[in-house]
């Protein structure tokens, strides 16, 4: 039988050269490995933990419908902080049909995009501004979008069907990651952008709606008249066998969200989370299920910015001058983050400042995007940022509580 061996070599280039000069294939310290189905990875894996991990439900098996986020391919044009600015340039676009404005593409850096075709298509509609609505653009950062295939290259019709102006929740995760730590879980009740949790290509978020809505644009042959949970029948039967009943779809969703926010879960199964969709362990302990579901609901409410806890601010916005973001500088000794030379948020602990969702350091990312756009923070912006700080601090606390509630892994 074929045997496989593996060796790691870490260090500087000089150290690696020196190591290789002093050794050959017969003197390297090799470790025998046993690649496992279905990936047959040529790296060491904890086989015992892999078997344990594989007893869980793969997220794509328990929530069969999953969709990539939308891609506009021209975010600076199709997405904006202010709906008024977005309306202005779309109205201006439609006017190009009448005025033949050849400078329009140059003005908005549209490149080779056929904006004239988009303008003609929109001009034929009675109310083309109806496509403007909020989207989930980055963690805790909702922005206005023009959600139409006239402007965007990939609106993802299924995403529109189930999430656009629908009463729904959507779980986000990545199939694979390039970073060292899997923290690529989030939730939204809006249409999500494809880079909501990471702008690294292989980490693009897959989106799992809680409910599936019927296609109202084509009723022919459509037997569904109401929304239905996006859970497979086999998964629901497995829950029934474990708990003796089937909880509400929301309770199951919250349980899933809690498990995926367990620090022990993320660390214990880290090497498997990097290479494929996450798997969900089920419990037969109803008290544990209810506890975790409640914790998951708290997290969801925090991440949707709907929790009452957000009203208890722990930071202050201080200093003189205007609120234009010209720098983003954190001073840990003072627990301050400066947005310019004189204005700053105070009371931000280092661990909260460093907290990441997916590929983003949340508090830094939010401000850097506004620095890039040369934004001046409004009263609502300042308040929102302070609420993000609360949400992150509470998230860290609840993640610890989730771990404390789980007696042991594997979950029973």
Residue, then its C-alpha position, 0 to 999 in steps of 0.5 A: x500500500x502506498x505510504x505518504x509522509x509530510x514535514x513542516x518547515x517554518x522560519x525565515x528564508x535564510x533559515x530554510x536555505x540553511x536547513x535544506x543545505x544541511x539535509x536531504x530527503x533521507x535526513x528530514x524528520x518525516x511524519x507519516x500521514x493518512x489522507x482521508x476521504x473526501x479531500x485526501x489532504x496531504x497534511x497531518x490531521x487529527x483522525x479521531x477529531x475528524x470522525x467526531x466532527x463528521x458526525x455533525x450535520x453539514x450546513x449545506x445538508x441541513x439548510x439546502x438552499x444557499x446562495x452567494x451574495x450579490x456582486x455589483x462589480x461597480x460598488x462605488x457606483x451602485x452602493x452608497x452611504x446616503x440614499x440621496x446621493x444614490x438617487x441623484x446619480x441614478x436620476x442623472x443616469x436616466x437623463x443621459x438618454x435624453x442629453x447624450x452626456x458623454x462625460x457621464x462614464x468619466x465622471x463616475x469612473x465607469x470604464x467600459x460599462x454600457x451605461x447607455x443600455x442601463x439608462x434606456x432600460x431604467x428610463x422605460x420603467x415607471x418607478x426605477x427608484x424602487x430598486x433602492x434599499x438597504x443592503x448588508x455590506x460589511x459587518x454592522x455596516x448597512x448601506x444603500x444599494x440600487x438592486x437591479x440587474x440594470x446596474x449590478x452584474x450579479x443580483x442573484x435572483x434567488x437571493x432577491x426572492x428570499x431576502x429582498x424586503x422579506x421577513x427573514x434571517x440569513x446565516x452567513x459563513x465561508x466554505x473555505x478560509x485562507x486566514x489562521x482562525x475561523x471566525x466567518x459567521x454572521x447574520x443579516x435580515x437584509x440582502x447580503x453583499x458577497x464580501x460581507x464577511x471577507x474580501x478574500x476571494x475564497x472566503x466569499x460568504x455563502x448565505x443560508x436563508x431561514x425561510x424560503x419564499x415562493x416565486x411570486x413573479x411566476x405562479x405557474x406550477x407554483x404550489x407554495x403559497x407561504x414561506x417554508x423553513x429552509x431545513x431538510x426533512x432528514x435534519x428535522x427528523x434527526x432533531x425529533x429523534x434527539x429531542x422528542x419534538x421539533x422546535x420552531x425554525x427560529x429556535x433551531x436557527x438560534x441554536x445553530x448560531x450559538x454553536x458556531x460562536x462557541x470558541x471551543x467549537x472553533x478551536x477544536x475543529x479549526x483544521x476542518x473548518x478551514x477546508x469545507x462548510x461547517x458541521x453542526x453537532x446536535x444535542x439530545x439534552x433539551x435543557x442545553x438546546x434551550x440554553x444555547x438557543x437563547x444565547x444564539x438569539x441574544x447574539x442575533x439581536x446584537x448583530x442585527x443591532x436590535x438588542x436593548x443592550x445597545x442602549x447602554x453605551x460604554x464609550x464617549x465621543x470627545x475632543x474639539x473640531x469637526x467629525x471628518x474622518x481623516x485618520x484611524x489611530x488606536x491608542x491602547x494605553x488610553x483606550x481611544x480611537x482617533x478619527x482626526x487630530x482632535x476627535x476620538x472615541x474613548x472607552x474602547x478596550x483593546x480586546x474589543x478594538x481587535x475583535x474580528x468578524x471574518x476577515x475584518x477587524x470590525x471597529x477599524x474597518x468601519x472607520x477606514x471605509x469612511x476615511x476612504x470616502x472622506x466622510x463626516x460622521x453625523x450624530x447617527x453615525x457616532x451613535x451607531x459606532x458606539x453601539x457597535x462597541x457594545x455589540x462586540x463587547x457583549x458578543x465576547x461575553x456571550x461566546x464565553x457563556x456559550x462555552x460555559x453552558x456546553x458540558x463537553x465536546x463532543x456534544x451529547 
